[in-house]
């Protein structure tokens, strides 16, 4: 009997994006495409929702600041919505 050792495939090298400079936030989700992060931002007791492009760190607001609590957003499989 011959035993062959199989090495696991190497991990893909990805960059890590830090949201620590966007405070305070309670949650952040990586979109299925891996290129976008959806996160909340709270200022003056108002919460807004933002999307950030991981590749170039551009950000855009998708929900204006409101006296609301946004939780568990759903991101489409194609990451467009």
C-alpha positions as CSV (number, residue, x, y, z in Angstrom):
1,X,0.0,0.0,0.0
2,X,1.4,3.4,-1.0
3,X,0.5,6.5,1.0
4,X,0.6,9.8,-0.8
5,X,0.8,13.0,1.1
6,X,-1.4,15.8,-0.4
7,X,-0.7,19.4,0.5
8,X,-3.7,21.7,0.9
9,X,-4.0,24.4,-1.8
10,X,-2.4,27.7,-0.9
11,X,-4.7,30.5,0.3
12,X,-5.5,33.4,-1.9
13,X,-3.8,36.6,-0.8
14,X,-6.3,39.3,-0.1
15,X,-6.0,42.7,1.4
16,X,-7.7,43.6,4.6
17,X,-9.8,46.8,4.8
18,X,-10.1,48.4,8.2
19,X,-13.2,50.3,9.2
20,X,-11.7,51.5,12.4
21,X,-11.5,55.1,11.0
22,X,-15.3,55.0,10.4
23,X,-16.7,55.2,13.9
24,X,-18.9,54.3,15.5
25,X,-20.4,51.5,13.5
26,X,-22.1,48.4,14.7
27,X,-21.9,46.1,11.8
28,X,-20.2,45.6,8.4
29,X,-20.9,43.0,5.7
30,X,-18.7,41.9,2.8
31,X,-20.7,41.7,-0.4
32,X,-20.5,38.4,-2.3
33,X,-18.3,40.0,-5.0
34,X,-15.7,40.6,-2.3
35,X,-15.2,44.2,-3.6
36,X,-17.7,46.0,-1.5
37,X,-18.5,46.4,2.2
38,X,-21.9,47.6,3.5
39,X,-21.8,49.2,6.9
40,X,-23.7,51.5,9.2
41,X,-22.5,54.7,10.7
42,X,-23.9,56.6,13.7
43,X,-23.5,60.3,14.3
44,X,-25.5,62.5,16.7
45,X,-27.8,59.5,17.5
46,X,-28.7,59.2,13.8
47,X,-27.8,56.1,11.8
48,X,-27.0,55.9,8.1
49,X,-25.9,53.1,5.7
50,X,-22.9,53.2,3.5
51,X,-21.2,51.1,0.8
52,X,-17.4,51.2,0.4
53,X,-15.4,49.9,-2.5
54,X,-12.5,47.8,-1.0
55,X,-10.3,48.4,-4.0
56,X,-10.1,52.2,-3.9
57,X,-11.8,53.0,-0.5
58,X,-14.4,55.2,-2.2
59,X,-17.6,55.4,-0.2
60,X,-21.2,56.4,-0.9
61,X,-24.2,56.8,1.3
62,X,-27.2,54.7,0.4
63,X,-29.5,55.6,3.4
64,X,-29.6,59.1,4.9
65,X,-29.1,59.6,8.6
66,X,-32.3,58.8,10.5
67,X,-33.4,58.1,14.0
68,X,-33.6,54.4,13.1
69,X,-31.8,51.1,13.7
70,X,-30.7,49.2,10.6
71,X,-29.8,45.5,11.0
72,X,-29.1,42.5,8.9
73,X,-29.0,44.0,5.4
74,X,-29.4,41.6,2.5
75,X,-27.0,41.9,-0.4
76,X,-28.0,40.3,-3.7
77,X,-25.8,37.4,-5.0
78,X,-24.5,39.6,-7.9
79,X,-23.7,42.3,-5.4
80,X,-25.6,44.9,-7.4
81,X,-28.4,45.5,-4.7
